[in-house]
Amino acid sequence: MSIVLIGFMGVGKSEVGKAAAERLGYSFLDTDELIEKSEDKEISRIFKENGEEYFRGLETEVLETLQNYDDFVLSTGGGIVLKEKNIGLLKGMGPLVLLTARPEVIFERIKSVNNRPLLETGNKEDKIKEILSVRDPIYNKAADLTIDTSDKKIEEIVEEIVSYAQNKS
Ligand code: S3P
């Protein structure tokens, strides 16, 4: 069994995923990293040169290549749930753990980093709220477990995921 982390940018999927993988003795994988490696290009450049649709296609390709592997924690790009097909592919790997955070917490965490192409236009905080209002129902519907990370330490979040995974297996 593997564990899949979904949720918006800045909720801590990568940091939490790495720590959870270590605790469980699983490998850690990250769809954004796998895409950057296979394309030999940063995500922001892929968005700029090839567009969002192309990027979304790459996300599906990556998920397809992971179907035959097991025992990993997968951190996913925040928009991976936008394609229903991806949700099916993710569900085939293991439970979907949704990490959330209040919009203002997300903003504080990512305001100084300019590697999120979808937030580069206009007011970042408004953009976060706008995208969240579209995605929240999709995230919630897909999730098997939801953890609000707003006021939690990384270790607490990891602990929740580890005990959830151990009960499942
Ligand atoms: C995106 C989130 C990013 C990355 C890309 C698009 C999104 O990943 O996949 O910039 O649509 O929310 P993170 O959630 O890891 O930041």
Backbone and ligand atoms as CSV (ligand in chain L), in Angstrom:
chain,resi,resn,atom,element,x,y,z
A,1,MET,N,N,0.829,-1.202,0.000
A,1,MET,CA,C,0.000,0.000,0.000
A,1,MET,C,C,0.872,1.265,0.000
A,2,SER,N,N,0.423,2.252,-0.718
A,2,SER,CA,C,1.110,3.550,-0.688
A,2,SER,C,C,0.170,4.592,-0.084
A,3,ILE,N,N,0.702,5.781,0.138
A,3,ILE,CA,C,-0.088,6.880,0.683
A,3,ILE,C,C,0.041,8.053,-0.284
A,4,VAL,N,N,-1.078,8.671,-0.629
A,4,VAL,CA,C,-1.066,9.779,-1.579
A,4,VAL,C,C,-1.475,11.068,-0.870
A,5,LEU,N,N,-0.646,12.075,-0.993
A,5,LEU,CA,C,-0.972,13.364,-0.390
A,5,LEU,C,C,-1.508,14.303,-1.463
A,6,ILE,N,N,-2.700,14.821,-1.224
A,6,ILE,CA,C,-3.270,15.801,-2.146
A,6,ILE,C,C,-3.528,17.098,-1.380
A,7,GLY,N,N,-3.765,18.173,-2.121
A,7,GLY,CA,C,-4.092,19.449,-1.482
A,7,GLY,C,C,-3.419,20.609,-2.179
A,8,PHE,N,N,-3.823,21.793,-1.772
A,8,PHE,CA,C,-3.380,23.027,-2.424
A,8,PHE,C,C,-1.880,23.273,-2.225
A,9,MET,N,N,-1.338,24.150,-3.069
A,9,MET,CA,C,0.052,24.592,-2.906
A,9,MET,C,C,0.241,25.147,-1.485
A,10,GLY,N,N,1.370,24.850,-0.905
A,10,GLY,CA,C,1.690,25.459,0.388
A,10,GLY,C,C,1.095,24.780,1.604
A,11,VAL,N,N,0.437,23.638,1.435
A,11,VAL,CA,C,-0.109,22.965,2.623
A,11,VAL,C,C,0.915,22.025,3.269
A,12,GLY,N,N,2.064,21.860,2.622
A,12,GLY,CA,C,3.137,21.072,3.235
A,12,GLY,C,C,3.255,19.642,2.738
A,13,LYS,N,N,2.699,19.362,1.549
A,13,LYS,CA,C,2.704,17.982,1.044
A,13,LYS,C,C,4.109,17.392,0.946
A,14,SER,N,N,5.064,18.181,0.452
A,14,SER,CA,C,6.411,17.628,0.251
A,14,SER,C,C,7.123,17.390,1.581
A,15,GLU,N,N,7.087,18.382,2.443
A,15,GLU,CA,C,7.793,18.257,3.724
A,15,GLU,C,C,7.190,17.116,4.555
A,16,VAL,N,N,5.860,17.118,4.640
A,16,VAL,CA,C,5.168,16.080,5.407
A,16,VAL,C,C,5.391,14.714,4.748
A,17,GLY,N,N,5.311,14.696,3.429
A,17,GLY,CA,C,5.466,13.432,2.691
A,17,GLY,C,C,6.820,12.801,2.930
A,18,LYS,N,N,7.872,13.618,2.885
A,18,LYS,CA,C,9.227,13.089,3.109
A,18,LYS,C,C,9.344,12.480,4.503
A,19,ALA,N,N,8.845,13.219,5.497
A,19,ALA,CA,C,8.956,12.754,6.881
A,19,ALA,C,C,8.100,11.508,7.111
A,20,ALA,N,N,6.919,11.461,6.520
A,20,ALA,CA,C,6.038,10.297,6.694
A,20,ALA,C,C,6.666,9.068,6.030
A,21,ALA,N,N,7.259,9.276,4.856
A,21,ALA,CA,C,7.888,8.157,4.136
A,21,ALA,C,C,9.021,7.572,4.982
A,22,GLU,N,N,9.795,8.450,5.586
A,22,GLU,CA,C,10.899,7.987,6.412
A,22,GLU,C,C,10.392,7.141,7.579
A,23,ARG,N,N,9.340,7.645,8.232
A,23,ARG,CA,C,8.774,6.913,9.378
A,23,ARG,C,C,8.211,5.545,8.994
A,24,LEU,N,N,7.609,5.488,7.802
A,24,LEU,CA,C,6.963,4.239,7.373
A,24,LEU,C,C,7.936,3.286,6.665
A,25,GLY,N,N,9.142,3.773,6.396
A,25,GLY,CA,C,10.097,2.966,5.637
A,25,GLY,C,C,9.693,2.857,4.169
A,26,TYR,N,N,8.994,3.858,3.672
A,26,TYR,CA,C,8.563,3.901,2.277
A,26,TYR,C,C,9.480,4.842,1.485
A,27,SER,N,N,9.425,4.749,0.154
A,27,SER,CA,C,10.126,5.751,-0.651
A,27,SER,C,C,9.251,6.993,-0.725
A,28,PHE,N,N,9.876,8.122,-1.019
A,28,PHE,CA,C,9.117,9.357,-1.213
A,28,PHE,C,C,9.178,9.753,-2.680
A,29,LEU,N,N,8.018,10.034,-3.246
A,29,LEU,CA,C,7.961,10.489,-4.639
A,29,LEU,C,C,7.122,11.755,-4.710
A,30,ASP,N,N,7.411,12.565,-5.707
A,30,ASP,CA,C,6.725,13.852,-5.838
A,30,ASP,C,C,6.435,14.053,-7.327
A,31,THR,N,N,5.165,14.210,-7.686
A,31,THR,CA,C,4.835,14.284,-9.126
A,31,THR,C,C,5.534,15.460,-9.814
A,32,ASP,N,N,5.621,16.602,-9.123
A,32,ASP,CA,C,6.295,17.757,-9.742
A,32,ASP,C,C,7.763,17.441,-10.045
A,33,GLU,N,N,8.413,16.780,-9.058
A,33,GLU,CA,C,9.833,16.437,-9.256
A,33,GLU,C,C,10.010,15.439,-10.404
A,34,LEU,N,N,9.113,14.448,-10.470
A,34,LEU,CA,C,9.214,13.442,-11.527
A,34,LEU,C,C,9.017,14.086,-12.897
A,35,ILE,N,N,8.093,15.057,-12.964
A,35,ILE,CA,C,7.849,15.756,-14.236
A,35,ILE,C,C,9.065,16.604,-14.612
A,36,GLU,N,N,9.607,17.314,-13.634
A,36,GLU,CA,C,10.787,18.155,-13.925
A,36,GLU,C,C,11.939,17.301,-14.425
A,37,LYS,N,N,12.087,16.115,-13.842
A,37,LYS,CA,C,13.165,15.216,-14.268
A,37,LYS,C,C,12.925,14.710,-15.682
A,38,SER,N,N,11.698,14.235,-15.940
A,38,SER,CA,C,11.466,13.617,-17.257
A,38,SER,C,C,11.497,14.666,-18.366
A,39,GLU,N,N,11.098,15.902,-18.052
A,39,GLU,CA,C,11.107,16.954,-19.079
A,39,GLU,C,C,12.426,17.732,-19.096
A,40,ASP,N,N,13.210,17.539,-18.023
A,40,ASP,CA,C,14.433,18.298,-17.830
A,40,ASP,C,C,14.170,19.805,-17.885
A,41,LYS,N,N,13.127,20.227,-17.194
A,41,LYS,CA,C,12.674,21.618,-17.215
A,41,LYS,C,C,11.940,21.925,-15.916
A,42,GLU,N,N,12.058,23.134,-15.423
A,42,GLU,CA,C,11.315,23.489,-14.218
A,42,GLU,C,C,9.830,23.660,-14.552
A,43,ILE,N,N,8.971,23.414,-13.530
A,43,ILE,CA,C,7.512,23.516,-13.731
A,43,ILE,C,C,7.130,24.882,-14.309
A,44,SER,N,N,7.716,25.947,-13.760
A,44,SER,CA,C,7.319,27.283,-14.229
A,44,SER,C,C,7.657,27.463,-15.712
A,45,ARG,N,N,8.754,26.833,-16.143
A,45,ARG,CA,C,9.101,26.930,-17.576
A,45,ARG,C,C,8.159,26.094,-18.434
A,46,ILE,N,N,7.741,24.953,-17.910
A,46,ILE,CA,C,6.794,24.114,-18.665
A,46,ILE,C,C,5.484,24.891,-18.862
A,47,PHE,N,N,5.012,25.547,-17.790
A,47,PHE,CA,C,3.775,26.340,-17.896
A,47,PHE,C,C,3.957,27.453,-18.931
A,48,LYS,N,N,5.105,28.119,-18.878
A,48,LYS,CA,C,5.341,29.269,-19.752
A,48,LYS,C,C,5.478,28.838,-21.216
A,49,GLU,N,N,6.230,27.786,-21.438
A,49,GLU,CA,C,6.528,27.404,-22.832
A,49,GLU,C,C,5.500,26.459,-23.437
A,50,ASN,N,N,4.877,25.605,-22.598
A,50,ASN,CA,C,3.964,24.597,-23.161
A,50,ASN,C,C,2.517,24.742,-22.697
A,51,GLY,N,N,2.306,25.528,-21.639
A,51,GLY,CA,C,0.942,25.770,-21.169
A,51,GLY,C,C,0.458,24.762,-20.131
A,52,GLU,N,N,-0.637,25.140,-19.443
A,52,GLU,CA,C,-1.160,24.312,-18.349
A,52,GLU,C,C,-1.686,22.962,-18.851
A,53,GLU,N,N,-2.384,22.952,-19.994
A,53,GLU,CA,C,-2.952,21.702,-20.509
A,53,GLU,C,C,-1.877,20.636,-20.710
A,54,TYR,N,N,-0.768,21.079,-21.292
A,54,TYR,CA,C,0.358,20.172,-21.536
A,54,TYR,C,C,0.866,19.607,-20.205
A,55,PHE,N,N,0.997,20.509,-19.215
A,55,PHE,CA,C,1.457,20.081,-17.888
A,55,PHE,C,C,0.504,19.047,-17.291
A,56,ARG,N,N,-0.806,19.293,-17.437
A,56,ARG,CA,C,-1.801,18.357,-16.886
A,56,ARG,C,C,-1.682,16.972,-17.543
A,57,GLY,N,N,-1.336,16.970,-18.814
A,57,GLY,CA,C,-1.120,15.699,-19.512
A,57,GLY,C,C,0.075,14.955,-18.931
A,58,LEU,N,N,1.111,15.713,-18.587
A,58,LEU,CA,C,2.310,15.097,-17.996
A,58,LEU,C,C,1.988,14.490,-16.634
A,59,GLU,N,N,1.094,15.163,-15.885
A,59,GLU,CA,C,0.718,14.624,-14.570
A,59,GLU,C,C,0.085,13.238,-14.744
A,60,THR,N,N,-0.805,13.115,-15.713
A,60,THR,CA,C,-1.458,11.822,-15.951
A,60,THR,C,C,-0.426,10.776,-16.357
A,61,GLU,N,N,0.507,11.158,-17.229
A,61,GLU,CA,C,1.553,10.213,-17.670
A,61,GLU,C,C,2.358,9.692,-16.485
A,62,VAL,N,N,2.721,10.613,-15.593
A,62,VAL,CA,C,3.505,10.208,-14.421
A,62,VAL,C,C,2.711,9.217,-13.571
A,63,LEU,N,N,1.432,9.494,-13.355
A,63,LEU,CA,C,0.616,8.593,-12.525
A,63,LEU,C,C,0.500,7.221,-13.178
A,64,GLU,N,N,0.440,7.202,-14.486
A,64,GLU,CA,C,0.353,5.909,-15.171
A,64,GLU,C,C,1.630,5.088,-14.964
A,65,THR,N,N,2.762,5.775,-14.978
A,65,THR,CA,C,4.025,5.029,-14.806
A,65,THR,C,C,4.176,4.495,-13.376
A,66,LEU,N,N,3.425,5.053,-12.427
A,66,LEU,CA,C,3.583,4.624,-11.029
A,66,LEU,C,C,2.657,3.474,-10.645
A,67,GLN,N,N,1.765,3.085,-11.538
A,67,GLN,CA,C,0.737,2.088,-11.189
A,67,GLN,C,C,1.305,0.751,-10.716
A,68,ASN,N,N,2.475,0.377,-11.200
A,68,ASN,CA,C,3.003,-0.939,-10.836
A,68,ASN,C,C,3.943,-0.919,-9.631
A,69,TYR,N,N,4.081,0.227,-9.011
A,69,TYR,CA,C,4.972,0.318,-7.851
A,69,TYR,C,C,4.152,0.322,-6.564
A,70,ASP,N,N,4.838,0.049,-5.448
A,70,ASP,CA,C,4.127,0.022,-4.176
A,70,ASP,C,C,5.022,0.587,-3.068
A,71,ASP,N,N,4.406,0.821,-1.922
A,71,ASP,CA,C,5.124,1.271,-0.733
A,71,ASP,C,C,5.876,2.586,-0.930
A,72,PHE,N,N,5.145,3.601,-1.327
A,72,PHE,CA,C,5.730,4.942,-1.380
A,72,PHE,C,C,4.731,5.956,-0.833
A,73,VAL,N,N,5.252,7.099,-0.447
A,73,VAL,CA,C,4.392,8.242,-0.145
A,73,VAL,C,C,4.535,9.180,-1.327
A,74,LEU,N,N,3.404,9.523,-1.921
A,74,LEU,CA,C,3.428,10.375,-3.116
A,74,LEU,C,C,2.872,11.751,-2.798
A,75,SER,N,N,3.694,12.759,-3.014
A,75,SER,CA,C,3.213,14.131,-2.904
A,75,SER,C,C,2.805,14.584,-4.309
A,76,THR,N,N,1.627,15.171,-4.430
A,76,THR,CA,C,1.116,15.518,-5.764
A,76,THR,C,C,1.010,17.032,-5.955
A,77,GLY,N,N,1.065,17.475,-7.182
A,77,GLY,CA,C,0.838,18.892,-7.493
A,77,GLY,C,C,-0.600,19.262,-7.134
A,78,GLY,N,N,-0.788,20.497,-6.693
A,78,GLY,CA,C,-2.094,20.921,-6.182
A,78,GLY,C,C,-3.256,20.781,-7.160
A,79,GLY,N,N,-2.955,20.745,-8.454
A,79,GLY,CA,C,-4.040,20.697,-9.436
A,79,GLY,C,C,-4.291,19.307,-10.000
A,80,ILE,N,N,-3.652,18.311,-9.432
A,80,ILE,CA,C,-3.728,16.961,-10.018
A,80,ILE,C,C,-5.154,16.409,-9.993
A,81,VAL,N,N,-5.959,16.872,-9.032
A,81,VAL,CA,C,-7.336,16.365,-8.894
A,81,VAL,C,C,-8.295,16.941,-9.938
A,82,LEU,N,N,-7.797,17.892,-10.742
A,82,LEU,CA,C,-8.688,18.545,-11.705
A,82,LEU,C,C,-9.145,17.591,-12.807
A,83,LYS,N,N,-8.330,16.560,-13.056
A,83,LYS,CA,C,-8.731,15.561,-14.050
A,83,LYS,C,C,-9.269,14.351,-13.297
A,84,GLU,N,N,-10.501,13.984,-13.611
A,84,GLU,CA,C,-11.116,12.869,-12.898
A,84,GLU,C,C,-10.313,11.574,-13.078
A,85,LYS,N,N,-9.763,11.430,-14.258
A,85,LYS,CA,C,-8.957,10.235,-14.524
A,85,LYS,C,C,-7.806,10.110,-13.509
A,86,ASN,N,N,-7.208,11.249,-13.169
A,86,ASN,CA,C,-6.098,11.228,-12.208
A,86,ASN,C,C,-6.549,10.720,-10.842
A,87,ILE,N,N,-7.762,11.111,-10.444
A,87,ILE,CA,C,-8.253,10.678,-9.126
A,87,ILE,C,C,-8.362,9.152,-9.105
A,88,GLY,N,N,-8.850,8.573,-10.189
A,88,GLY,CA,C,-8.929,7.111,-10.296
A,88,GLY,C,C,-7.549,6.476,-10.210
A,89,LEU,N,N,-6.587,7.065,-10.906
A,89,LEU,CA,C,-5.222,6.523,-10.891
A,89,LEU,C,C,-4.624,6.618,-9.479
A,90,LEU,N,N,-4.884,7.735,-8.817
A,90,LEU,CA,C,-4.360,7.927,-7.454
A,90,LEU,C,C,-5.002,6.932,-6.489
A,91,LYS,N,N,-6.297,6.753,-6.610
A,91,LYS,CA,C,-7.024,5.836,-5.706
A,91,LYS,C,C,-6.499,4.405,-5.827
A,92,GLY,N,N,-6.001,4.064,-7.011
A,92,GLY,CA,C,-5.444,2.730,-7.217
A,92,GLY,C,C,-4.141,2.514,-6.453
A,93,MET,N,N,-3.534,3.598,-5.977
A,93,MET,CA,C,-2.247,3.477,-5.274
A,93,MET,C,C,-2.421,3.310,-3.772
A,94,GLY,N,N,-3.475,3.898,-3.231
A,94,GLY,CA,C,-3.673,3.851,-1.782
A,94,GLY,C,C,-4.580,4.977,-1.347
A,95,PRO,N,N,-4.775,5.124,-0.023
A,95,PRO,CA,C,-5.670,6.176,0.460
A,95,PRO,C,C,-5.165,7.581,0.117
A,96,LEU,N,N,-6.107,8.480,-0.122
A,96,LEU,CA,C,-5.779,9.875,-0.432
A,96,LEU,C,C,-5.895,10.712,0.837
A,97,VAL,N,N,-4.792,11.262,1.270
A,97,VAL,CA,C,-4.772,12.109,2.464
A,97,VAL,C,C,-4.733,13.564,2.012
A,98,LEU,N,N,-5.773,14.281,2.365
A,98,LEU,CA,C,-5.877,15.693,1.967
A,98,LEU,C,C,-5.293,16.575,3.070
A,99,LEU,N,N,-4.295,17.381,2.713
A,99,LEU,CA,C,-3.767,18.372,3.648
A,99,LEU,C,C,-4.405,19.709,3.283
A,100,THR,N,N,-4.912,20.401,4.295
A,100,THR,CA,C,-5.529,21.712,4.037
A,100,THR,C,C,-4.863,22.758,4.920
A,101,ALA,N,N,-5.146,24.024,4.622
A,101,ALA,CA,C,-4.721,25.125,5.496
A,101,ALA,C,C,-5.612,26.313,5.161
A,102,ARG,N,N,-5.802,27.190,6.118
A,102,ARG,CA,C,-6.594,28.397,5.856
A,102,ARG,C,C,-5.875,29.230,4.787
A,103,PRO,N,N,-6.660,29.940,3.925
A,103,PRO,CA,C,-6.039,30.697,2.830
A,103,PRO,C,C,-4.952,31.661,3.293
A,104,GLU,N,N,-5.163,32.307,4.451
A,104,GLU,CA,C,-4.149,33.266,4.912
A,104,GLU,C,C,-2.873,32.554,5.351
A,105,VAL,N,N,-3.009,31.330,5.828
A,105,VAL,CA,C,-1.833,30.543,6.214
A,105,VAL,C,C,-1.072,30.121,4.951
A,106,ILE,N,N,-1.826,29.709,3.932
A,106,ILE,CA,C,-1.200,29.336,2.656
A,106,ILE,C,C,-0.440,30.538,2.111
A,107,PHE,N,N,-1.083,31.698,2.138
A,107,PHE,CA,C,-0.456,32.911,1.622
A,107,PHE,C,C,0.859,33.206,2.345
A,108,GLU,N,N,0.829,33.156,3.677
A,108,GLU,CA,C,2.045,33.422,4.460
A,108,GLU,C,C,3.166,32.451,4.086
A,109,ARG,N,N,2.792,31.197,3.850
A,109,ARG,CA,C,3.805,30.182,3.560
A,109,ARG,C,C,4.430,30.345,2.177
A,110,ILE,N,N,3.661,30.871,1.223
A,110,ILE,CA,C,4.212,30.880,-0.140
A,110,ILE,C,C,4.411,32.273,-0.733
A,111,LYS,N,N,4.151,33.311,0.065
A,111,LYS,CA,C,4.178,34.662,-0.514
A,111,LYS,C,C,5.533,35.065,-1.103
A,112,SER,N,N,6.622,34.567,-0.517
A,112,SER,CA,C,7.917,35.038,-0.995
A,112,SER,C,C,8.554,34.135,-2.051
A,113,VAL,N,N,7.855,33.068,-2.415
A,113,VAL,CA,C,8.421,32.162,-3.431
A,113,VAL,C,C,7.695,32.359,-4.754
A,114,ASN,N,N,8.476,32.484,-5.818
A,114,ASN,CA,C,7.846,32.744,-7.115
A,114,ASN,C,C,7.897,31.543,-8.062
A,115,ASN,N,N,7.626,30.359,-7.495
A,115,ASN,CA,C,7.685,29.175,-8.366
A,115,ASN,C,C,6.316,28.526,-8.556
A,116,ARG,N,N,5.240,29.326,-8.330
A,116,ARG,CA,C,3.885,28.809,-8.535
A,116,ARG,C,C,3.236,29.622,-9.651
A,117,PRO,N,N,3.383,29.143,-10.918
A,117,PRO,CA,C,2.922,29.940,-12.059
A,117,PRO,C,C,1.452,30.361,-11.979
A,118,LEU,N,N,0.614,29.557,-11.331
A,118,LEU,CA,C,-0.815,29.906,-11.282
A,118,LEU,C,C,-1.107,31.092,-10.374
A,119,LEU,N,N,-0.132,31.453,-9.534
A,119,LEU,CA,C,-0.361,32.572,-8.601
A,119,LEU,C,C,0.409,33.823,-9.001
A,120,GLU,N,N,0.979,33.791,-10.186
A,120,GLU,CA,C,1.835,34.910,-10.592
A,120,GLU,C,C,1.069,36.117,-11.149
A,121,THR,N,N,-0.238,35.949,-11.363
A,121,THR,CA,C,-0.996,37.074,-11.929
A,121,THR,C,C,-1.867,37.709,-10.858
A,122,GLY,N,N,-1.796,39.036,-10.748
A,122,GLY,CA,C,-2.670,39.766,-9.827
A,122,GLY,C,C,-2.320,39.547,-8.374
A,123,ASN,N,N,-3.304,39.772,-7.504
A,123,ASN,CA,C,-3.106,39.676,-6.066
A,123,ASN,C,C,-3.075,38.202,-5.627
A,124,LYS,N,N,-1.941,37.809,-5.023
A,124,LYS,CA,C,-1.740,36.384,-4.703
A,124,LYS,C,C,-2.792,35.842,-3.740
A,125,GLU,N,N,-3.134,36.670,-2.723
A,125,GLU,CA,C,-4.070,36.172,-1.713
A,125,GLU,C,C,-5.460,35.959,-2.319
A,126,ASP,N,N,-5.884,36.896,-3.184
A,126,ASP,CA,C,-7.187,36.747,-3.853
A,126,ASP,C,C,-7.191,35.526,-4.755
A,127,LYS,N,N,-6.069,35.350,-5.438
A,127,LYS,CA,C,-5.960,34.224,-6.372
A,127,LYS,C,C,-6.056,32.886,-5.621
A,128,ILE,N,N,-5.415,32.835,-4.461
A,128,ILE,CA,C,-5.477,31.609,-3.650
A,128,ILE,C,C,-6.935,31.293,-3.308
A,129,LYS,N,N,-7.669,32.327,-2.847
A,129,LYS,CA,C,-9.063,32.114,-2.451
A,129,LYS,C,C,-9.913,31.697,-3.644
A,130,GLU,N,N,-9.644,32.342,-4.779
A,130,GLU,CA,C,-10.423,32.048,-5.983
A,130,GLU,C,C,-10.228,30.581,-6.420
A,131,ILE,N,N,-8.963,30.157,-6.469
A,131,ILE,CA,C,-8.705,28.776,-6.924
A,131,ILE,C,C,-9.232,27.769,-5.896
A,132,LEU,N,N,-9.068,28.117,-4.601
A,132,LEU,CA,C,-9.550,27.205,-3.559
A,132,LEU,C,C,-11.049,26.985,-3.643
A,133,SER,N,N,-11.788,28.054,-3.984
A,133,SER,CA,C,-13.245,27.908,-4.015
A,133,SER,C,C,-13.672,26.927,-5.110
A,134,VAL,N,N,-12.889,26.841,-6.160
A,134,VAL,CA,C,-13.192,25.872,-7.217
A,134,VAL,C,C,-12.752,24.464,-6.790
A,135,ARG,N,N,-11.586,24.384,-6.160
A,135,ARG,CA,C,-11.008,23.062,-5.882
A,135,ARG,C,C,-11.498,22.396,-4.611
A,136,ASP,N,N,-11.899,23.188,-3.611
A,136,ASP,CA,C,-12.252,22.584,-2.321
A,136,ASP,C,C,-13.227,21.416,-2.431
A,137,PRO,N,N,-14.327,21.585,-3.192
A,137,PRO,CA,C,-15.260,20.449,-3.292
A,137,PRO,C,C,-14.624,19.209,-3.921
A,138,ILE,N,N,-13.709,19.440,-4.849
A,138,ILE,CA,C,-13.057,18.299,-5.522
A,138,ILE,C,C,-12.114,17.595,-4.543
A,139,TYR,N,N,-11.321,18.399,-3.825
A,139,TYR,CA,C,-10.420,17.817,-2.824
A,139,TYR,C,C,-11.228,17.004,-1.798
A,140,ASN,N,N,-12.298,17.627,-1.288
A,140,ASN,CA,C,-13.067,16.984,-0.214
A,140,ASN,C,C,-13.708,15.681,-0.667
A,141,LYS,N,N,-14.185,15.691,-1.902
A,141,LYS,CA,C,-14.845,14.493,-2.419
A,141,LYS,C,C,-13.833,13.354,-2.605
A,142,ALA,N,N,-12.618,13.717,-3.022
A,142,ALA,CA,C,-11.609,12.685,-3.312
A,142,ALA,C,C,-10.969,12.121,-2.040
A,143,ALA,N,N,-10.967,12.907,-0.950
A,143,ALA,CA,C,-10.154,12.551,0.228
A,143,ALA,C,C,-10.703,11.398,1.050
A,144,ASP,N,N,-9.782,10.541,1.524
A,144,ASP,CA,C,-10.147,9.496,2.481
A,144,ASP,C,C,-9.887,9.967,3.910
A,145,LEU,N,N,-8.941,10.877,4.056
A,145,LEU,CA,C,-8.617,11.445,5.374
A,145,LEU,C,C,-8.215,12.893,5.132
A,146,THR,N,N,-8.697,13.799,6.001
A,146,THR,CA,C,-8.341,15.220,5.841
A,146,THR,C,C,-7.652,15.727,7.101
A,147,ILE,N,N,-6.545,16.421,6.912
A,147,ILE,CA,C,-5.825,16.991,8.057
A,147,ILE,C,C,-5.622,18.482,7.814
A,148,ASP,N,N,-6.154,19.296,8.726
A,148,ASP,CA,C,-5.935,20.741,8.638
A,148,ASP,C,C,-4.579,21.050,9.266
A,149,THR,N,N,-3.648,21.516,8.439
A,149,THR,CA,C,-2.267,21.720,8.893
A,149,THR,C,C,-2.027,23.121,9.464
A,150,SER,N,N,-3.073,23.975,9.438
A,150,SER,CA,C,-2.884,25.400,9.771
A,150,SER,C,C,-2.153,25.616,11.098
A,151,ASP,N,N,-2.580,24.896,12.130
A,151,ASP,CA,C,-2.010,25.138,13.457
A,151,ASP,C,C,-1.253,23.927,13.982
A,152,LYS,N,N,-0.779,23.095,13.085
A,152,LYS,CA,C,-0.102,21.871,13.544
A,152,LYS,C,C,1.370,21.855,13.176
A,153,LYS,N,N,2.149,21.188,14.012
A,153,LYS,CA,C,3.572,20.998,13.701
A,153,LYS,C,C,3.692,19.820,12.728
A,154,ILE,N,N,4.763,19.846,11.944
A,154,ILE,CA,C,4.999,18.771,10.978
A,154,ILE,C,C,4.908,17.395,11.655
A,155,GLU,N,N,5.534,17.266,12.842
A,155,GLU,CA,C,5.562,15.959,13.513
A,155,GLU,C,C,4.159,15.454,13.840
A,156,GLU,N,N,3.270,16.386,14.229
A,156,GLU,CA,C,1.894,15.968,14.557
A,156,GLU,C,C,1.178,15.444,13.322
A,157,ILE,N,N,1.378,16.137,12.205
A,157,ILE,CA,C,0.720,15.728,10.959
A,157,ILE,C,C,1.237,14.352,10.535
A,158,VAL,N,N,2.566,14.206,10.626
A,158,VAL,CA,C,3.191,12.938,10.253
A,158,VAL,C,C,2.642,11.807,11.125
A,159,GLU,N,N,2.534,12.088,12.427
A,159,GLU,CA,C,2.012,11.087,13.369
A,159,GLU,C,C,0.613,10.623,12.959
A,160,GLU,N,N,-0.235,11.565,12.589
A,160,GLU,CA,C,-1.604,11.216,12.170
A,160,GLU,C,C,-1.587,10.318,10.943
A,161,ILE,N,N,-0.714,10.669,9.993
A,161,ILE,CA,C,-0.654,9.890,8.751
A,161,ILE,C,C,-0.111,8.484,9.031
A,162,VAL,N,N,0.925,8.423,9.857
A,162,VAL,CA,C,1.545,7.132,10.154
A,162,VAL,C,C,0.548,6.220,10.868
A,163,SER,N,N,-0.188,6.745,11.866
A,163,SER,CA,C,-1.118,5.838,12.559
A,163,SER,C,C,-2.282,5.449,11.649
A,164,TYR,N,N,-2.686,6.355,10.778
A,164,TYR,CA,C,-3.738,6.017,9.800
A,164,TYR,C,C,-3.250,4.889,8.883
A,165,ALA,N,N,-2.022,5.021,8.384
A,165,ALA,CA,C,-1.479,4.020,7.455
A,165,ALA,C,C,-1.312,2.677,8.166
A,166,GLN,N,N,-0.875,2.707,9.423
A,166,GLN,CA,C,-0.654,1.450,10.134
A,166,GLN,C,C,-1.969,0.730,10.429
A,167,ASN,N,N,-3.029,1.492,10.687
A,167,ASN,CA,C,-4.342,0.880,10.886
A,167,ASN,C,C,-4.903,0.257,9.625
A,168,LYS,N,N,-4.509,0.834,8.502
A,168,LYS,CA,C,-5.020,0.372,7.203
A,168,LYS,C,C,-4.360,-0.911,6.759
A,169,SER,N,N,-3.044,-1.044,7.097
A,169,SER,CA,C,-2.316,-2.168,6.496
A,169,SER,C,C,-2.365,-3.423,7.362
L,1,S3P,C1,C,-0.111,23.535,-9.120
L,1,S3P,C2,C,0.627,23.206,-8.014
L,1,S3P,C3,C,2.080,23.007,-8.041
L,1,S3P,C4,C,2.531,22.597,-9.448
L,1,S3P,C5,C,2.025,23.555,-10.450
L,1,S3P,C6,C,0.494,23.644,-10.470
L,1,S3P,C7,C,-1.579,23.734,-8.992
L,1,S3P,O1,O,2.445,21.989,-7.125
L,1,S3P,O2,O,2.092,21.292,-9.735
L,1,S3P,O3,O,2.596,24.798,-10.186
L,1,S3P,O4,O,-2.285,23.710,-10.015
L,1,S3P,O5,O,-2.049,23.901,-7.850
L,1,S3P,P1,P,2.439,22.193,-5.516
L,1,S3P,O6,O,1.050,21.938,-5.029
L,1,S3P,O7,O,3.387,21.123,-5.060
L,1,S3P,O8,O,2.927,23.557,-5.234
